[in-house]
Amino acid sequence: MKFKSKIGILIAGTLLALAGINLIVDSTTTKNLGAVLTLTGVFTNIVVLLILIKNENMMSDL
């Protein structure tokens, strides 16, 4: 996976989290969907950041 695509996925995860927060705040009927979107965005960001950290550690070992 290229660095640019990882950054793109980080941005997409952040936008998902922000959209989810907006749905949570917006109304009571969309709180569940907002929570799912927020957790999906946060989980995506965590996974991509862990991959970036792992690749950085592998590069420093060379």
C-alpha positions, 0 to 999 in steps of 0.5 A: 500500500502506497503512502498516498493511499494510506493518507487518503484512507486516514482522511476518509476515516476522519471524515467518517468520524466527523459525519458520525458525530454530526449525526449523533448531535443532529437528532435522536433518530440517527444516533445509532447510525452516527455511533456506527459511523464514528466508530468505523472512522476511528477504527479505520484511523487506528488501523492505518496508523498502526500500519504506518508505525509498523512500516516506520519501525521496519524501515529504521531496522534497515 
